[in-house]
């Protein structure tokens, strides 16, 4: 486990040179795999992210650490899989109706334990100025967790309003009607201007595009006049995506104006799939809260002139636990060997990474949506499960009945054909590796029967 760095070590590590790269990490909330124009949408408009993709590299098999918000963010900030920190879901783990739950789920942790070193703290130790803007969702105040400046980040999972007054204790209200993405983009741009003489790390985890779905009237009207399809057709949601994209463009312009874009790694990704009643990730199965591809496969775009070849795509499977060791390595540090992720900087350079399995663990329940399901369960988006992906194969183990689903993602991207009964040896192979990982990480598996369950 990566513990808090002692003060003497912080001093030892506090050194940098003029060429130390800056880092800007944009992190969307509930944005699906196909919710960008450069990811295939014909309805949503994202010119700034499209530009970023043209100037950088787009990963086609990038994964969030979980299928919903808080656990993804905890793993991103610590470099650890969910069993290490115990944040498995948002709020309580016994979601949905008790009579439908066969097992007593594992109790969830809602606040990140301060014993963990966050990515902000690790980069501060390398001499970086750090700021966070938007949805922190892990502790009350991120300035106590490695960030010099905080614009609106607290335990909240969504804003009270996307329009001022925000009633956010960590964000001063702007003029009435001011829109949150534009405001955060302006705040971050101003902060970069003030801190550009030092290496800086901007963590910009948007509240967008989480509910409540609140677009500006102008953008909603624009998309109301535009034809969508069965996957993408919500004009207010489309407006929220464009507002987020505009804020990203504002920050990118600031990097250009300050002439620091050439020495800045910019990354964009999302924490989980789309809200299934608002958007879908077709052709991927599932949405937010599900461990099918639609719930965990994310857009991932990276730009760093001189390292990343412009206009390229990369099919290497990567996982968001990889970002901690990668960014620390980029900053000239040596990542702690206890981290679960892999340094993916070679992949950004176009080099091959060693093949390795990727894992997920969800010992809880998430109730279903009224629409946009895709789940194997009648009542839940997901029931307690473990997941392994290795090569083209993906296995989902369900803890309620010890059943398994097996998919070949190369031939069946939409996960329509469960091959578990036809490939018992592959099931055994992957299940053995998954259980070994569960043992290694001390992943808690629910086994206690729920007395309130009604068959």
ABEGO torsion letter per residue (X at the ends): XBBBBBAAAAAAABBBBAABBBBBBBBBBGBBAAABAAAGBAABBBAAAAAAAAABBBBABBBBABABAAAAAAAAAAGBBAAAAGBABBEBABBEBAAABABBBBBBBABBBAABBBAAAAAAAAGBBBBBBEBAGABABAAAAGBABBBGBBABABBABABOBAGBAABBBBBBGBBAAAAAAAAAAAAAAAAAABBBBBBBBBAOABOBBBBBAAAAAAAAABBBBAABABAAAAAAAAAAAAAAAAAAAAAAAAGAAAABBBBBBBABBBBAAABBAOABBEBBGBABAAAABBBBBBBBBGABBBGBBBABBBBAAAAAAAAAAAAGBBBBAABABBBAAAAAAGBBBBBBBBBBBBABBBBBBABGBGBABAABABBBBBBBBBEABBBBBBAAAGBBBBBBAAABAAGABBAAAABAAAAAAAAAAAAAAAAAAGBBBBABBBAABBX
